[in-house]
Amino acid sequence: MAVTIGLGCWGGWKLDQMYPNKFRIWTIVLSLFSIFAALYLVLKDFIKPKN
């Protein structure tokens, strides 16, 4: 989970360096996306029915 969120934040930070703007939009968007992706992956495995 931490790796997914860390990669999202790092990727957003790098994109903000390449394409500067008034707000750090890439960092915000990719951070939020990576948080939701990490939660989805954890919950998907947690809720999976056991055979």
N, C-alpha and C positions, 0 to 999 in steps of 0.2 A: 504494500500500500504506500509506504513511504517513498519507494523508488518511483512509482507511477506519478505521484504528486510532485516529487523532486524533478523528474524529467519534464513535466509540464511547466513548472515554474522556470526551469532553466531554459527551455525552448522559447517561452514567452519573453524572457529577458533578452535572449539573443536576437529575437525578431525585433524587439523594441530598439536595440542598438543599431540594427541594420536599417530600420524604417522608423526614425524618430517622429514623434508627434506630441501634441500637448499633454495627452494622458497616456499612461502606460497600458494601452488597450490590449496589446497582445499578451502581456503578463497577466492581466486580469482575466481575459477570456480563457487562455490556456490553463491557468491555475484552477479556475472553476470547473472547466471541462475535465481536467485530470482528477479533481476531487470526486466528481460524479462518476467518472469511469472507475476509480478505485473502489468506491462504495458499491457500484454495480457488480464488479467482479467478486468482492467479498460476499455480498448478499446472495449472489447467484450460487456460489459454492456452499454457503451456509444453508440455504433453503432447498438445495437439491435433494430429492427423495432418495432414500437409501434402499437398495435392492437386496 
